[in-house]
Amino acid sequence: MSQQPVTSTAAAAPGTEAFAEQFAALKDRLPGAGAPAVAALREAGLKRFSSVGWPHNKIEAWKYTTLRPLGGIGFSAAAAELGASVQDAPRSLFSETAARVVLVNGHVRRDLSQMDGLPRGVSLRTLADVLRDDPALLDGMMAPSAEDPEQPMTALNLALMSDGVVLVVEPGAAVEAPIEVMHLIVPGDAAPAVHVRSAVIVREGGRATLAERHIALDGGAYLANGATDIVVEQGGTLLHVKVQSESADAYHLHANRVRIAQDARYHSVVLSRGAKLARNQIDAVIEGTGAECLLDGIYAGSGKQLLDHSSLIEHAAPHARSRQVYHGVLDDQSRGVFQGKIIVRQPAQKTDGHQLNRALLLSEGAEIDAKPALEIYADDVKCSHGSTAGDIDADALFYLRARGIPEAEARGLLVGAFLDEVLEHLLEGPVRTALSDEVRSWHTGGRP
Amino acid sequence: MIEISNLHVNVADKPILKGIDLKVGTGEVHAIMGPNGSGKSTLAYALAGRPGYEVTDGSVRFAGVDLLELEPEERAVAGLFLAFQYPVELPGVTGMTFLKTALNAVRKARGDSELDAMQFLRLIREKTKELGISEDMLKRAVNVGFSGGEKKRNEALQMAVLDPKLAVLDETDSGLDIDALRIVADGVNKLRSPERSMIVITHYQRLLDYIVPDRVHVLAHGRIVKSGGKELALELEEKGYGAFLEAAA
């Protein structure tokens, strides 16, 4: 990807003026306003967004998912007053968490959070605090968002980021129970845009589990434009879980950028059920030998939803292992998009990289656009990619019915098992159980 | 118990069963033998209501109801059980979940109370003990990675739990070596009772040494061409199907 500098005299792309105005009005009050480096990053982010505009089909990374229509919506800056009405946070997914952070409309609410009591060597701070007190920590990690001409939304997030969490795990430190981050949105009638940015740094040999949830407390429209930057250093392990349950009228975007060092492990499990249009993007680079990158996804679309999972894993070092496994069920006129790419650079011999998307299409109108891709420059590798789409297995369905299980229940059982299968990549334990319960609560595929 | 009259069944528009008449009384075990392509599995699937098996004529009366009017799940509720020749793999669905869901669905449809986890576990303990099967089989995903013998034993366990009035065993012996065959046959024999009928479909006489039938019927070209006592099976073993095929043609 070329890195084109953006001149300040470039004409703004259509539909970007509203955000440019918002930025001009807010920039002196956004976290880190006092730090020139942070201010410069924000400016760069806005310039990139204004120049590229809302992504559309002619941009390769957005081939199947255009956001052009969003330019006409006029999202407002998220209103703090609406957030004030929230006095209780929803129940946790897990029986035990090491910490809980609750954000409402893009701002951390300390009164609803429990951020203390983490083991030594594990620090959890708000993005607002870090941008104010320790901005150098994140510079290098965030800067690429302004530079990528195919990622204007991540650049916009960089410009307008309001808050988020910064998790740092020092060498050898470990926290077993999940750290849960709840992103709550109260849209009201204002169609707010919320830009949350988080960062996770797991240093040598460190270990943690981050579980993010996205929930709307009422049914209005909004834009949740999030980004997370992650570094897992040598021998470190990060389990990164996400459950997306946005409102039916919401637009949810989340871009993750991950760097994985030698012998380190990054395992992402994404569950996507909500939103009118949702895109979860993961761009991971394996920078050291013996590393592992596992990206799992489970999605269920109904109505006219568009659920997009785009992931890219770049093997820049040899002897590393990657997996991208996505299982989705699509009903009504919903649409799934799967873009799974593996790039194997020339030094990355003995790469073991596989990617698979399986979609169950439960109705005539449901559709899956899949673009699996392999770009291989090394000559001694084991790679595969694939995509399958089809209805529920007829033999399995008959077997269940022949045993007395009514058709609707049988379909539900088979769909649930199909989605749950992905979770077998997790070790048995509270995280797997919680996610399994969540998937089963979706009750998908139960119609005859 | 079951009365099949003049049953004609098409599969993919091709006539396979061309007028089957069969009566099996309560407590009786009937064997259906025939060469490949005679329609044995078609009969089993047509009784169970598998999609794609089109009844073009005839009727089936089972336990006082018109079986062909019922959906597959309703036939199970009526008391029919088909032991599949090729039991289906169900990744992600454990034997426990499968059986509990099935049993409770059937009980609910019959107006009985559903079993809770404890009651169900007790029932499983009882049945696995009776059959000499390990409970561990039920912790695994149904039939996934099972050997041929394990799959057939699993069918027998399901039959024991669901307690059907009529069990149709579709080539229960296919793919089994002699030891596995003996174990599966043992299981089936334990389920014989004066209240239960069985239709045992097989190509080879050998199974019938272990599951001794009351009546044997020879199926050829979609029709029953000869019926007799258990000696008929031995006669087939000696002479082969050839003589009966000529008679049927």
Interface residues (C-beta under 8 A of the other chain):
Chain A: D393 A394 D395 A396 F398 Y399 L400 R401 A402 R403 G404 I405 P406 E407 E409 A410 L413 L414 G416 A417 F418 D420 E421 E424
Chain B: A48 G49 R50 P51 E71 P72 E73 R75 A76 V77 L82 F84 P87 V88 E89 L90 P91 G92 V93 T97 F98 T101 A102 L103 A105 V106 A109 Q158 L162
